[in-house]
Amino acid sequence: MSTKQTVLWILIVLWTLPAAASRLSVFVSVVPQRYFLERIGGEHVRVSVLVKPGHSPTTYEPTPKQMTALAAADLYIRIGVPFEDAWMERIASSNPNLMVIDARDGLPLRDMTAHQDPGGQHPTHSGRKDPHIWLSPPLALKMAAQLFDRLSELDPGHRADYEKNYRHLAADLERLDQDIRTLLANLHKRSFMVFHPAWGYFADTYGLQQVPIEVEGKVPGPRSLARLIDSARAQGVKTVFVDRRISHKHAHTVADAIGGRVVTIDPLAEDYMQNLRQVARILASVNQ
């Protein structure tokens, strides 16, 4: 590299450093949170995700590199996924100056459904609150409003940009909500079977009933599974939805027993808007 090229490279690096340094550094637990923060924060926020795509937020362990990076972050936004139970105290104690907030603050939370038959008559609950608030667009809109407020407090100089971005996101979420309502308006069957009960807020929002196979993180015993299969047959359930991060073995067992099929849907998809529209289309196609 010539002297002229070296000088030019140094100038470019120095020119970009202030912009990079001025950005807010925010950590989140799962990928969907990044979508909302990047939509609102734009160029003023750098968002890092602890649970990388393909990993489970139930069993994830942050890497030493991530723990080191947290020390330099401005904000960490938790959301209630299970790995936080084991790690939040350690994260807070290792980073006493790190601001930590909960994305669910002020939102109406539902219990995590442990089991419910397709007729909706015998629900039980796991004892923990459901973290999957982003799967309901109206709740996601409320969460986004709080994220806008918090970013504006931390970085008031860019409040106008945050507000403009938030308003665009709000319009997209309202449009998404209406599209899903239209897709699901005329369903003949309003129950759907899932392996892991991640879709409770989605179901509540659109007048549906999720029927989980999993009971408090475990596959049900033979008797419970037999009752679930009988109920599914009685209700005409023909599809078992699964998360790609979870073994499909038991879902296939249930699907075979009811003469149905297994379909993969992802509660942690990176393309948030397209993903929820696609889930609604799938539900509409299998529940007519």
C-alpha positions as CSV (number, residue, x, y, z in Angstrom):
1,M,0.0,0.0,0.0
2,S,1.4,3.4,-1.0
3,T,1.8,6.3,1.5
4,K,-1.1,8.1,-0.1
5,Q,-3.3,5.1,0.2
6,T,-2.3,4.6,3.8
7,V,-3.2,8.2,4.7
8,L,-6.5,7.9,2.8
9,W,-7.4,4.7,4.7
10,I,-6.5,6.3,8.1
11,L,-8.7,9.4,7.2
12,I,-11.6,7.1,6.4
13,V,-11.3,5.2,9.6
14,L,-11.1,8.4,11.7
15,W,-14.1,9.9,9.8
16,T,-16.2,6.8,10.7
17,L,-15.2,6.5,14.3
18,P,-17.3,9.4,15.7
19,A,-20.4,8.1,14.1
20,A,-19.9,4.6,15.4
21,A,-19.0,5.8,18.9
22,S,-22.1,8.0,19.0
23,R,-24.5,5.2,18.4
24,L,-26.4,3.7,21.3
25,S,-25.3,0.1,22.0
26,V,-28.3,-2.1,22.9
27,F,-28.4,-5.8,23.7
28,V,-31.6,-7.8,23.4
29,S,-32.4,-11.5,24.2
30,V,-34.0,-12.7,20.9
31,V,-34.0,-11.8,17.2
32,P,-37.5,-10.3,16.9
33,Q,-36.5,-7.6,19.4
34,R,-33.7,-6.5,17.1
35,Y,-36.3,-5.9,14.3
36,F,-38.3,-3.4,16.4
37,L,-35.2,-1.6,17.7
38,E,-33.6,-1.3,14.3
39,R,-36.8,0.0,12.8
40,I,-37.1,2.7,15.5
41,G,-33.4,3.4,16.1
42,G,-32.2,3.3,12.5
43,E,-28.6,4.5,12.1
44,H,-28.4,5.8,15.7
45,V,-28.6,2.4,17.4
46,R,-26.4,-0.7,17.2
47,V,-28.3,-3.8,18.3
48,S,-26.8,-7.1,19.4
49,V,-28.7,-10.3,20.0
50,L,-27.7,-12.8,22.7
51,V,-29.6,-15.8,21.3
52,K,-28.4,-16.2,17.8
53,P,-30.6,-17.6,15.0
54,G,-30.9,-21.4,15.3
55,H,-30.3,-21.5,19.0
56,S,-33.0,-22.0,21.7
57,P,-33.8,-19.2,24.2
58,T,-34.6,-21.9,26.7
59,T,-31.1,-23.4,27.1
60,Y,-28.9,-20.7,25.6
61,E,-25.6,-19.7,27.4
62,P,-24.1,-16.3,26.5
63,T,-20.5,-16.6,25.2
64,P,-17.5,-15.0,27.0
65,K,-17.3,-12.6,24.1
66,Q,-20.9,-11.5,24.5
67,M,-20.4,-11.0,28.3
68,T,-17.5,-8.8,27.6
69,A,-19.4,-6.8,25.0
70,L,-22.3,-6.3,27.5
71,A,-19.9,-4.3,29.7
72,A,-19.7,-1.6,27.0
73,A,-23.4,-1.5,26.2
74,D,-25.8,1.3,27.1
75,L,-28.9,-0.8,27.5
76,Y,-30.0,-4.4,27.8
77,I,-33.7,-5.2,27.1
78,R,-34.9,-8.5,28.5
79,I,-38.2,-10.2,27.5
80,G,-38.7,-13.1,29.8
81,V,-37.4,-16.0,27.8
82,P,-36.2,-18.9,30.0
83,F,-32.4,-18.5,29.7
84,E,-32.7,-15.1,31.4
85,D,-33.7,-16.9,34.6
86,A,-30.3,-18.4,34.9
87,W,-28.3,-15.5,33.5
88,M,-29.8,-12.1,34.4
89,E,-28.4,-12.0,37.9
90,R,-24.9,-12.8,36.5
91,I,-25.3,-10.2,33.7
92,A,-26.3,-7.5,36.2
93,S,-23.6,-8.3,38.7
94,S,-20.9,-8.4,36.1
95,N,-22.1,-5.1,34.6
96,P,-23.3,-2.9,37.4
97,N,-23.6,0.2,35.2
98,L,-25.6,-1.5,32.5
99,M,-29.2,-0.3,32.3
100,V,-31.6,-3.3,32.2
101,I,-35.3,-3.0,31.3
102,D,-38.0,-5.5,30.5
103,A,-39.8,-5.2,27.2
104,R,-43.0,-6.6,28.8
105,D,-43.3,-3.8,31.4
106,G,-46.8,-2.5,31.5
107,L,-48.2,-5.0,29.1
108,P,-51.0,-7.5,29.9
109,L,-49.2,-10.9,30.2
110,R,-50.8,-14.3,29.9
111,D,-49.8,-17.5,31.6
112,M,-47.8,-20.0,29.6
113,T,-50.3,-22.6,28.6
114,A,-49.1,-26.1,29.5
115,H,-51.9,-28.1,28.1
116,Q,-55.4,-27.6,26.7
117,D,-57.6,-29.9,24.8
118,P,-58.8,-28.7,21.3
119,G,-62.3,-28.1,22.7
120,G,-60.8,-25.6,25.1
121,Q,-62.3,-27.2,28.2
122,H,-59.4,-28.2,30.3
123,P,-56.6,-25.7,30.4
124,T,-53.6,-25.9,32.7
125,H,-50.7,-23.5,33.1
126,S,-47.0,-23.8,33.7
127,G,-46.7,-21.2,36.4
128,R,-44.6,-18.8,34.3
129,K,-45.6,-15.8,32.2
130,D,-45.5,-16.2,28.4
131,P,-42.7,-14.1,26.9
132,H,-43.8,-14.2,23.3
133,I,-45.5,-10.8,23.2
134,W,-44.1,-9.9,19.8
135,L,-46.4,-12.5,18.2
136,S,-49.4,-10.2,18.8
137,P,-49.1,-7.1,16.5
138,P,-51.2,-4.9,18.9
139,L,-48.9,-5.9,21.8
140,A,-45.9,-5.4,19.6
141,L,-47.1,-1.9,18.9
142,K,-47.3,-1.1,22.6
143,M,-43.9,-2.6,23.1
144,A,-42.6,-0.4,20.2
145,A,-44.0,2.7,21.8
146,Q,-42.1,2.0,25.0
147,L,-38.9,1.4,23.1
148,F,-39.4,4.7,21.3
149,D,-39.7,6.4,24.7
150,R,-36.6,4.7,26.1
151,L,-34.4,5.5,23.1
152,S,-35.6,9.1,23.2
153,E,-34.7,9.4,26.9
154,L,-31.2,7.9,26.4
155,D,-30.6,9.9,23.2
156,P,-32.8,13.1,23.1
157,G,-30.8,14.6,20.4
158,H,-32.2,12.1,17.9
159,R,-35.8,12.0,19.2
160,A,-37.2,13.4,16.0
161,D,-35.7,10.6,14.0
162,Y,-36.9,8.0,16.5
163,E,-40.4,9.4,16.4
164,K,-40.5,9.4,12.6
165,N,-39.3,5.8,12.5
166,Y,-41.7,4.7,15.2
167,R,-44.7,6.2,13.3
168,H,-43.7,4.3,10.2
169,L,-43.4,1.1,12.2
170,A,-46.7,1.7,13.9
171,A,-48.4,2.1,10.5
172,D,-46.9,-1.2,9.3
173,L,-48.0,-3.0,12.5
174,E,-51.5,-1.7,12.2
175,R,-51.6,-2.8,8.5
176,L,-50.2,-6.3,9.5
177,D,-52.9,-6.6,12.2
178,Q,-55.6,-5.9,9.7
179,D,-54.2,-8.2,7.1
180,I,-54.1,-11.1,9.6
181,R,-57.7,-10.4,10.8
182,T,-58.9,-10.5,7.2
183,L,-57.0,-13.8,6.6
184,L,-58.4,-15.5,9.7
185,A,-61.9,-14.0,9.7
186,N,-63.8,-16.9,8.2
187,L,-62.1,-19.9,9.7
188,H,-64.3,-22.9,10.2
189,K,-62.0,-24.4,12.9
190,R,-60.4,-22.0,15.3
191,S,-58.1,-24.5,17.2
192,F,-54.6,-25.3,16.1
193,M,-52.2,-27.8,17.6
194,V,-48.6,-26.8,18.4
195,F,-45.7,-28.7,20.0
196,H,-44.5,-25.7,22.1
197,P,-47.0,-23.2,23.3
198,A,-45.4,-20.1,21.8
199,W,-48.5,-18.7,20.0
200,G,-50.8,-17.9,22.9
201,Y,-50.8,-14.1,22.4
202,F,-51.3,-14.5,18.6
203,A,-54.2,-16.9,19.4
204,D,-55.8,-14.5,22.0
205,T,-55.6,-11.6,19.6
206,Y,-57.3,-13.3,16.7
207,G,-59.9,-15.4,18.5
208,L,-58.0,-18.7,18.1
209,Q,-57.1,-21.5,20.5
210,Q,-53.6,-23.0,20.6
211,V,-53.4,-26.6,21.7
212,P,-49.9,-27.5,23.0
213,I,-48.5,-31.0,23.0
214,E,-45.7,-30.1,25.3
215,V,-46.5,-30.0,29.1
216,E,-44.2,-27.6,31.0
217,G,-41.3,-28.2,28.6
218,K,-41.8,-32.0,28.5
219,V,-43.6,-34.4,26.3
220,P,-46.8,-35.7,27.9
221,G,-47.0,-39.2,29.2
222,P,-48.8,-42.0,27.2
223,R,-52.3,-41.4,28.8
224,S,-52.2,-37.6,28.4
225,L,-51.0,-38.0,24.8
226,A,-53.8,-40.5,24.1
227,R,-56.4,-38.0,25.4
228,L,-54.9,-35.2,23.4
229,I,-55.0,-37.3,20.2
230,D,-58.6,-38.3,20.9
231,S,-59.6,-34.7,21.4
232,A,-57.8,-33.6,18.3
233,R,-59.6,-36.3,16.3
234,A,-62.9,-35.2,17.7
235,Q,-62.2,-31.6,16.7
236,G,-60.9,-32.4,13.2
237,V,-57.4,-31.1,13.9
238,K,-55.2,-32.2,11.0
239,T,-52.0,-30.2,11.4
240,V,-49.3,-30.1,14.1
241,F,-47.2,-26.9,14.1
242,V,-43.6,-27.2,15.3
243,D,-40.6,-24.9,15.9
244,R,-37.6,-25.7,13.8
245,R,-35.4,-25.6,16.9
246,I,-37.3,-28.5,18.6
247,S,-37.2,-32.2,17.8
248,H,-40.2,-33.2,15.6
249,K,-40.3,-36.8,16.7
250,H,-43.3,-36.6,19.0
251,A,-45.1,-34.1,16.8
252,H,-44.9,-36.7,14.0
253,T,-46.2,-39.3,16.3
254,V,-49.3,-37.2,17.0
255,A,-49.7,-36.2,13.4
256,D,-49.6,-39.8,12.3
257,A,-52.2,-40.7,14.9
258,I,-54.7,-38.1,13.7
259,G,-54.0,-38.6,10.0
260,G,-52.5,-35.2,9.7
261,R,-49.2,-33.5,8.9
262,V,-46.4,-31.5,10.6
263,V,-45.8,-27.9,9.5
264,T,-42.9,-25.8,10.7
265,I,-43.6,-22.2,11.8
266,D,-41.0,-20.0,13.5
267,P,-41.8,-17.7,16.5
268,L,-38.2,-16.3,16.3
269,A,-38.1,-15.5,12.5
270,E,-35.9,-12.6,11.5
271,D,-38.4,-11.3,8.9
272,Y,-41.1,-10.4,11.4
273,M,-43.8,-8.9,9.1
274,Q,-43.6,-11.6,6.4
275,N,-43.4,-14.4,9.0
276,L,-46.7,-13.5,10.7
277,R,-48.5,-13.0,7.4
278,Q,-47.2,-16.4,6.3
279,V,-48.3,-18.1,9.6
280,A,-51.8,-16.5,9.1
281,R,-52.0,-17.8,5.5
282,I,-51.0,-21.3,6.7
283,L,-53.6,-21.3,9.5
284,A,-56.2,-20.1,7.0
285,S,-55.4,-22.8,4.5
286,V,-55.5,-25.7,7.0
287,N,-58.4,-24.6,9.1
288,Q,-61.1,-23.9,6.5
